[in-house]
Amino acid sequence: MLTVNFGGNFDGNTSPRETVTVMLTPSAVSNAKPQAKAYKLADERGMYLLVKPDGARWWRFDYRRPDTKKRNTLSLGTFPDVSLKKARERRDEARKLLADGIDPGEKRKAESLAGADSFEAVAREWFAKHSPNWAAGHADKIIRRLERDVFPWIGNKPIANLTAPDVLAVLRKIDARGARETAHRAHQNCGQVFRYAIATGRAANDPTPSLRGAIPRAQAVHFASITNPDRIGELLRAIDSYTGYYVTRSALQLAPLVFVRPGELRAAEWTEIDLDKREWRIPAERMKMGALHIVPLSTQAVAILRELQPLTGNGRLVFPSLHTRERAMSENTVNAALRRLGYDGDTMTGHGFRSMASTLLNEQGWHRDAIERQLAHAERDAFRAAYNYAEHLPERRKMMQSWADYLDGLRTSPGKVVPIKRKAG
């Protein structure tokens, strides 16, 4: 029996198509007839046959990229050139790569270019090797940066033949559009690719060190933040008065109490949080620095989460989008809510809660290392970083509760709060 679903699926041309679910057999594939609209005959484990109006029958496999978890589609060939059995074998090969953290689509792209040892081929191979160890957002930014700003200009050139002027020309194109920080990051990524090429015998030298200073230094980005205690109290009272989406209000209330990065907050999952232990453990793959991060939760933070739990606790995400429970709230949601409360981008940002906490906790005399660890800043010593995710945890627990109490005081008694300072030694 066929089940037709008109639920808004789209093909490569973004035209709607029907999805037909069947138990695929060779005869079902052979007898698939074209219709006015493209439709899919689904097989198991993400594979399906796409039947187009012109009669073409394409085997395809849908999967989630291991680095970004975004949806991607891999072509497995066309019928009858590729049989049902062969298509399943190709799907299983792709699934084995995914189990090893390798994106089959990226691997295919790299292999298609490998004969020439082009810059793009080597870069994609480097990316496939290292990206499973990075946070998904970080990996996505790197591959998008290469695809948008580097591959179009030098991607098809043999990496061994590229010179410093070739790379500089690319960096200048990026800088010319006002993206100087992106130019510096592209410079860094190109150097990583060249060094990988040297290590794997595809290049003899890395031209990027000679380009240091060729692009002027980017101005430091300072996220707008409020650090005046009286104005912090005003901000907290404004947040409490927020009348928009309740989930957004909860995120706004929690942000100053945990001062994690905005992306870490909005993508929080209930499985990461233990309200009884008053602890939030953010897994390494979601952290910018790629290491597990522990956030001690104050009684105030726990109270906010317990109030929110009946609304979103039956799903995966703590702060889902207003439109779908399967996707986290937009990266602009918190900033947009602050704008709605009257705080423009030059006054306060979602990232600014980190500066707020850092500034005042340092002023209050808390141990600098405890503050830096709670901010999850980079550890310069890679070996030390592997062991210190829980470093200073007892003091951090005390600090986070003291910070929450201090904020409560600013909210309720403006101008009268005396911070509890850490005693020396």
VEXDREN-2710 file (C-alpha; in Angstrom, 1 decimal):
% VEXDREN-2710
k/r/px/py/pz
1/MET/0.0/0.0/0.0
2/LEU/1.4/3.4/-1.0
3/THR/1.4/6.4/1.4
4/VAL/1.6/9.8/-0.2
5/ASN/2.8/12.7/2.0
6/PHE/2.4/16.3/0.8
7/GLY/4.4/17.6/3.7
8/GLY/6.6/20.2/2.0
9/ASN/9.6/18.2/0.9
10/PHE/11.8/19.9/-1.8
11/ASP/14.0/18.6/-4.5
12/GLY/17.3/20.2/-5.7
13/ASN/15.3/22.9/-7.6
14/THR/13.3/23.7/-4.5
15/SER/10.0/22.6/-6.2
16/PRO/7.6/20.6/-4.0
17/ARG/7.3/16.9/-4.5
18/GLU/5.4/14.0/-3.1
19/THR/6.9/11.4/-0.9
20/VAL/5.8/7.9/-1.5
21/THR/6.7/5.3/1.2
22/VAL/7.0/1.7/0.0
23/MET/9.0/-1.4/0.8
24/LEU/11.3/-1.2/-2.1
25/THR/11.8/-4.2/-4.3
26/PRO/13.5/-4.5/-7.7
27/SER/10.1/-4.7/-9.4
28/ALA/8.9/-1.6/-7.6
29/VAL/11.9/0.3/-8.8
30/SER/11.5/-0.9/-12.4
31/ASN/7.8/-0.1/-12.5
32/ALA/8.1/3.4/-11.0
33/LYS/6.5/5.8/-13.5
34/PRO/7.0/9.5/-13.9
35/GLN/4.3/11.8/-12.6
36/ALA/3.5/15.5/-13.0
37/LYS/5.6/16.2/-9.9
38/ALA/8.8/14.6/-8.7
39/TYR/8.3/12.1/-6.0
40/LYS/10.4/9.8/-3.8
41/LEU/10.2/6.0/-3.3
42/ALA/11.7/5.6/0.2
43/ASP/14.1/2.8/1.2
44/GLU/15.5/2.3/4.6
45/ARG/18.3/4.2/6.4
46/GLY/18.0/7.4/4.5
47/MET/18.1/6.1/0.9
48/TYR/15.4/6.7/-1.6
49/LEU/14.7/6.7/-5.4
50/LEU/13.8/10.2/-6.7
51/VAL/11.6/9.8/-9.8
52/LYS/11.5/13.0/-11.9
53/PRO/8.8/14.1/-14.4
54/ASP/11.2/13.4/-17.3
55/GLY/11.5/9.7/-16.2
56/ALA/15.0/10.0/-14.7
57/ARG/15.4/7.8/-11.6
58/TRP/18.1/9.0/-9.1
59/TRP/19.3/7.1/-6.1
60/ARG/19.9/9.5/-3.2
61/PHE/20.9/9.2/0.4
62/ASP/20.0/11.8/3.0
63/TYR/22.3/12.2/6.1
64/ARG/23.5/14.6/8.7
65/ARG/27.0/16.1/8.3
66/PRO/29.2/14.9/11.2
67/ASP/30.7/18.3/11.7
68/THR/27.7/20.6/11.6
69/LYS/24.8/18.1/11.8
70/LYS/23.2/19.9/8.9
71/ARG/21.2/17.9/6.4
72/ASN/23.0/16.9/3.2
73/THR/22.2/14.7/0.2
74/LEU/24.5/12.3/-1.6
75/SER/23.8/11.0/-5.0
76/LEU/24.3/7.2/-5.4
77/GLY/23.8/7.0/-9.1
78/THR/20.9/6.5/-11.5
79/PHE/18.7/3.5/-12.2
80/PRO/19.0/1.2/-14.2
81/ASP/22.8/1.8/-14.3
82/VAL/22.9/1.4/-10.6
83/SER/20.7/-1.5/-9.3
84/LEU/18.8/-1.4/-6.0
85/LYS/21.4/-3.8/-4.5
86/LYS/24.3/-1.6/-5.7
87/ALA/22.6/1.5/-4.4
88/ARG/22.2/-0.1/-0.9
89/GLU/25.9/-1.1/-0.9
90/ARG/26.9/2.5/-1.7
91/ARG/24.6/3.8/1.0
92/ASP/26.2/1.4/3.5
93/GLU/29.7/2.5/2.5
94/ALA/28.6/6.1/3.2
95/ARG/27.2/5.1/6.6
96/LYS/30.5/3.5/7.5
97/LEU/32.3/6.7/6.7
98/LEU/29.8/8.7/8.8
99/ALA/30.4/6.3/11.7
100/ASP/34.1/7.2/11.5
101/GLY/33.2/10.9/11.5
102/ILE/33.9/11.4/7.8
103/ASP/31.5/13.3/5.6
104/PRO/31.0/11.1/2.5
105/GLY/30.1/14.2/0.4
106/GLU/33.3/16.0/1.4
107/LYS/35.3/12.8/0.8
108/ARG/33.8/12.5/-2.7
109/LYS/34.7/16.1/-3.5
110/ALA/38.3/15.6/-2.3
111/GLU/38.7/12.4/-4.4
112/SER/37.4/14.1/-7.5
113/LEU/40.1/16.7/-7.2
114/ALA/42.8/14.4/-5.8
115/GLY/44.5/13.6/-9.1
116/ALA/45.7/17.2/-9.4
117/ASP/46.6/17.6/-5.8
118/SER/44.8/20.9/-6.0
119/PHE/44.6/23.3/-3.0
120/GLU/40.9/22.5/-2.7
121/ALA/41.5/18.7/-2.7
122/VAL/44.1/19.0/0.0
123/ALA/42.0/21.5/2.0
124/ARG/39.0/19.2/2.0
125/GLU/41.1/16.2/3.0
126/TRP/42.6/18.3/5.9
127/PHE/39.1/19.4/6.9
128/ALA/37.7/15.9/6.8
129/LYS/40.5/14.6/9.0
130/HIS/40.4/17.4/11.7
131/SER/36.8/18.6/11.8
132/PRO/35.4/15.7/13.8
133/ASN/37.4/17.1/16.7
134/TRP/36.0/20.6/16.5
135/ALA/32.8/22.2/17.7
136/ALA/30.2/22.0/15.0
137/GLY/29.8/25.7/14.6
138/HIS/33.6/26.2/14.4
139/ALA/33.9/23.6/11.7
140/ASP/31.0/25.1/9.7
141/LYS/32.6/28.5/9.8
142/ILE/36.0/27.2/8.5
143/ILE/34.6/25.2/5.5
144/ARG/32.2/28.0/4.6
145/ARG/35.1/30.5/4.7
146/LEU/37.2/28.3/2.4
147/GLU/34.4/27.7/0.0
148/ARG/33.3/31.3/-0.2
149/ASP/36.6/33.2/0.0
150/VAL/39.5/30.8/-1.0
151/PHE/38.4/28.0/-3.3
152/PRO/37.0/30.2/-6.1
153/TRP/40.4/31.8/-6.6
154/ILE/43.0/29.1/-5.9
155/GLY/41.0/26.0/-5.3
156/ASN/41.8/24.3/-8.6
157/LYS/45.5/25.2/-8.7
158/PRO/48.1/22.6/-7.7
159/ILE/49.0/23.3/-4.1
160/ALA/52.7/22.7/-4.8
161/ASN/52.8/25.6/-7.3
162/LEU/51.1/28.2/-5.2
163/THR/53.2/31.2/-4.1
164/ALA/52.9/33.9/-1.5
165/PRO/51.6/36.4/-4.1
166/ASP/48.9/33.9/-5.0
167/VAL/47.7/33.7/-1.4
168/LEU/48.1/37.4/-0.8
169/ALA/45.8/38.2/-3.8
170/VAL/43.1/36.1/-2.1
171/LEU/43.5/37.8/1.2
172/ARG/43.4/41.2/-0.4
173/LYS/40.1/40.3/-2.0
174/ILE/38.6/39.5/1.3
175/ASP/40.1/42.6/3.0
176/ALA/38.8/44.8/0.2
177/ARG/35.2/44.1/1.1
178/GLY/35.8/45.2/4.7
179/ALA/36.2/41.7/6.2
180/ARG/39.7/42.2/7.7
181/GLU/39.2/39.7/10.5
182/THR/38.0/37.1/8.0
183/ALA/41.1/37.8/5.9
184/HIS/43.3/37.0/8.9
185/ARG/41.4/33.8/9.7
186/ALA/41.6/32.7/6.0
187/HIS/45.4/33.4/6.2
188/GLN/45.6/31.1/9.2
189/ASN/43.5/28.3/7.6
190/CYS/45.6/28.4/4.4
191/GLY/48.7/28.0/6.5
192/GLN/47.1/24.9/8.1
193/VAL/46.3/23.4/4.7
194/PHE/49.8/24.1/3.4
195/ARG/51.4/22.5/6.5
196/TYR/49.1/19.4/6.0
197/ALA/50.2/19.3/2.3
198/ILE/53.9/19.3/3.4
199/ALA/53.2/16.5/5.9
200/THR/51.5/14.4/3.3
201/GLY/54.1/15.0/0.6
202/ARG/52.0/17.2/-1.7
203/ALA/54.0/20.5/-1.2
204/ALA/57.5/21.5/-0.3
205/ASN/56.9/24.7/1.5
206/ASP/54.3/26.9/3.2
207/PRO/54.2/30.5/1.7
208/THR/51.9/31.9/4.4
209/PRO/54.5/32.9/7.1
210/SER/56.1/35.4/4.7
211/LEU/52.7/37.2/4.5
212/ARG/52.6/38.2/8.1
213/GLY/51.9/41.9/8.3
214/ALA/50.8/42.1/4.6
215/ILE/47.2/42.6/5.8
216/PRO/46.9/45.3/8.5
217/ARG/46.0/44.1/11.9
218/ALA/42.2/43.8/12.5
219/GLN/40.8/46.1/15.1
220/ALA/39.8/44.2/18.2
221/VAL/36.1/43.5/18.4
222/HIS/34.6/44.6/21.7
223/PHE/31.1/43.4/22.5
224/ALA/28.9/46.1/24.0
225/SER/28.4/45.5/27.7
226/ILE/27.0/47.2/30.8
227/THR/29.3/47.1/33.9
228/ASN/28.0/49.9/36.0
229/PRO/26.1/48.3/38.9
230/ASP/23.2/50.7/38.9
231/ARG/22.7/50.2/35.2
232/ILE/23.0/46.4/35.6
233/GLY/20.1/46.6/38.1
234/GLU/18.1/48.5/35.5
235/LEU/18.8/45.9/32.9
236/LEU/17.8/43.0/35.1
237/ARG/14.5/44.7/36.0
238/ALA/13.9/45.3/32.3
239/ILE/14.5/41.7/31.5
240/ASP/12.0/40.6/34.2
241/SER/9.4/42.9/32.6
242/TYR/9.9/41.3/29.1
243/THR/6.5/40.3/27.7
244/GLY/7.6/38.4/24.6
245/TYR/8.1/34.7/24.1
246/TYR/8.5/33.0/27.5
247/VAL/11.4/30.9/26.3
248/THR/13.2/34.1/25.2
249/ARG/12.6/35.7/28.6
250/SER/14.0/32.7/30.4
251/ALA/17.1/32.8/28.2
252/LEU/17.5/36.5/29.0
253/GLN/17.2/35.8/32.7
254/LEU/19.7/32.9/32.7
255/ALA/22.3/34.6/30.5
256/PRO/23.8/36.9/33.2
257/LEU/23.8/34.0/35.7
258/VAL/25.8/31.6/33.6
259/PHE/27.7/34.0/31.2
260/VAL/28.4/31.3/28.6
261/ARG/28.8/32.2/24.9
262/PRO/25.4/33.0/23.2
263/GLY/25.7/29.9/21.0
264/GLU/26.3/27.7/24.0
265/LEU/23.3/29.1/25.7
266/ARG/20.8/28.9/22.9
267/ALA/21.7/25.3/22.0
268/ALA/21.5/24.0/25.5
269/GLU/20.0/20.5/25.9
270/TRP/18.1/19.2/28.8
271/THR/20.3/16.0/28.9
272/GLU/23.3/18.3/29.7
273/ILE/21.6/19.7/32.9
274/ASP/21.3/18.1/36.3
275/LEU/19.1/20.3/38.3
276/ASP/19.5/18.2/41.5
277/LYS/23.3/18.5/41.3
278/ARG/22.9/22.1/40.2
279/GLU/25.3/21.5/37.3
280/TRP/25.3/22.1/33.5
281/ARG/27.9/20.1/31.6
282/ILE/28.3/21.4/28.1
283/PRO/29.9/18.6/25.9
284/ALA/33.2/19.3/24.1
285/GLU/31.7/19.2/20.7
286/ARG/29.6/22.2/21.5
287/MET/32.4/24.3/23.0
288/LYS/34.6/26.7/21.1
289/MET/37.7/25.3/22.6
290/GLY/36.7/21.6/22.2
291/ALA/36.7/20.7/25.8
292/LEU/34.0/19.7/28.3
293/HIS/32.8/22.8/30.3
294/ILE/31.1/22.6/33.7
295/VAL/28.7/25.4/34.7
296/PRO/27.8/25.4/38.4
297/LEU/24.2/26.5/38.7
298/SER/23.1/28.9/41.4
299/THR/19.8/28.4/43.2
300/GLN/18.5/31.3/41.0
301/ALA/19.5/29.6/37.8
302/VAL/18.0/26.3/38.9
303/ALA/14.7/28.1/39.7
304/ILE/14.6/29.6/36.2
305/LEU/15.2/26.2/34.6
306/ARG/12.6/24.5/36.8
307/GLU/10.0/27.0/35.8
308/LEU/10.8/26.5/32.1
309/GLN/11.0/22.7/32.3
310/PRO/7.2/22.1/32.0
311/LEU/7.2/24.1/28.8
312/THR/10.2/22.7/26.9
313/GLY/11.4/19.8/29.1
314/ASN/9.6/17.1/27.0
315/GLY/11.9/18.0/24.1
316/ARG/15.6/18.0/23.5
317/LEU/16.3/21.7/23.6
318/VAL/16.0/24.0/26.6
319/PHE/15.5/27.1/24.3
320/PRO/13.8/25.9/21.1
321/SER/12.7/28.2/18.4
322/LEU/9.2/29.7/18.5
323/HIS/8.5/28.0/15.2
324/THR/9.8/24.4/15.8
325/ARG/10.9/22.4/18.8
326/GLU/13.6/20.7/16.7
327/ARG/15.7/23.8/16.2
328/ALA/17.3/26.1/18.7
329/MET/16.3/29.7/18.9
330/SER/18.0/32.0/16.4
331/GLU/21.4/33.4/17.2
332/ASN/19.8/36.9/16.9
333/THR/16.9/36.2/19.4
334/VAL/18.6/37.4/22.6
335/ASN/20.0/40.5/20.9
336/ALA/16.6/41.3/19.3
337/ALA/15.0/41.0/22.7
338/LEU/17.5/43.4/24.2
339/ARG/16.7/45.8/21.3
340/ARG/13.0/45.5/22.2
341/LEU/13.8/46.4/25.8
342/GLY/15.6/49.5/24.5
343/TYR/19.2/48.4/24.6
344/ASP/20.9/49.0/21.2
345/GLY/23.9/47.1/19.9
346/ASP/26.3/49.8/21.1
347/THR/24.9/49.5/24.7
348/MET/24.4/45.8/25.4
349/THR/24.6/42.4/23.6
350/GLY/24.1/38.8/24.4
351/HIS/27.8/38.3/24.5
352/GLY/28.1/41.3/26.8
353/PHE/27.0/39.3/29.8
354/ARG/30.4/37.6/29.7
355/SER/32.2/41.0/29.9
356/MET/29.9/42.1/32.6
357/ALA/30.7/39.1/34.8
358/SER/34.4/39.1/34.0
359/THR/34.8/42.8/34.9
360/LEU/32.9/42.8/38.2
361/LEU/34.1/39.4/39.4
362/ASN/37.7/40.5/38.9
363/GLU/36.9/43.8/40.8
364/GLN/35.4/41.7/43.6
365/GLY/38.6/39.8/44.1
366/TRP/37.8/36.4/42.9
367/HIS/40.7/34.2/41.8
368/ARG/41.5/35.1/38.2
369/ASP/42.1/31.5/37.2
370/ALA/38.6/30.6/38.5
371/ILE/37.1/33.4/36.5
372/GLU/39.0/32.5/33.3
373/ARG/38.0/28.8/33.7
374/GLN/34.4/29.7/34.2
375/LEU/34.5/31.8/31.0
376/ALA/36.0/28.8/29.2
377/HIS/38.8/30.8/27.8
378/ALA/41.5/29.1/25.8
379/GLU/44.2/27.3/27.8
380/ARG/47.6/28.1/26.4
381/ASP/49.1/24.8/27.5
382/ALA/47.4/22.0/25.4
383/PHE/48.5/19.3/27.8
384/ARG/47.2/21.1/30.8
385/ALA/43.9/21.9/29.1
386/ALA/43.2/18.2/28.7
387/TYR/43.0/17.8/32.5
388/ASN/41.7/21.0/33.9
389/TYR/38.1/21.3/32.8
390/ALA/37.1/20.9/36.4
391/GLU/39.9/23.1/37.8
392/HIS/38.9/25.5/40.6
393/LEU/35.4/23.9/40.6
394/PRO/34.7/24.3/44.4
395/GLU/35.6/28.0/44.2
396/ARG/33.7/28.4/41.0
397/ARG/30.6/26.9/42.7
398/LYS/30.9/29.5/45.5
399/MET/31.6/32.3/43.0
400/MET/28.6/31.5/40.8
401/GLN/26.2/31.5/43.8
402/SER/27.8/34.7/45.2
403/TRP/27.4/36.3/41.7
404/ALA/23.8/35.4/41.5
405/ASP/23.1/36.8/45.0
406/TYR/24.9/40.0/44.0
407/LEU/22.8/40.4/40.8
408/ASP/19.6/39.8/42.9
409/GLY/20.8/42.7/45.1
410/LEU/21.3/45.0/42.2
411/ARG/17.8/44.1/40.9
412/THR/16.0/44.7/44.1
413/SER/18.1/47.3/46.0
414/PRO/19.7/49.7/43.4
415/GLY/22.6/51.7/44.7
416/LYS/22.8/49.8/48.0
417/VAL/24.6/46.6/47.1
418/VAL/28.0/45.8/48.6
419/PRO/29.6/42.8/46.8
420/ILE/30.8/39.8/48.8
421/LYS/34.5/39.8/48.0
422/ARG/36.7/36.8/48.1
423/LYS/39.1/36.8/51.0
424/ALA/42.8/36.7/50.0
425/GLY/44.8/33.5/50.3
END
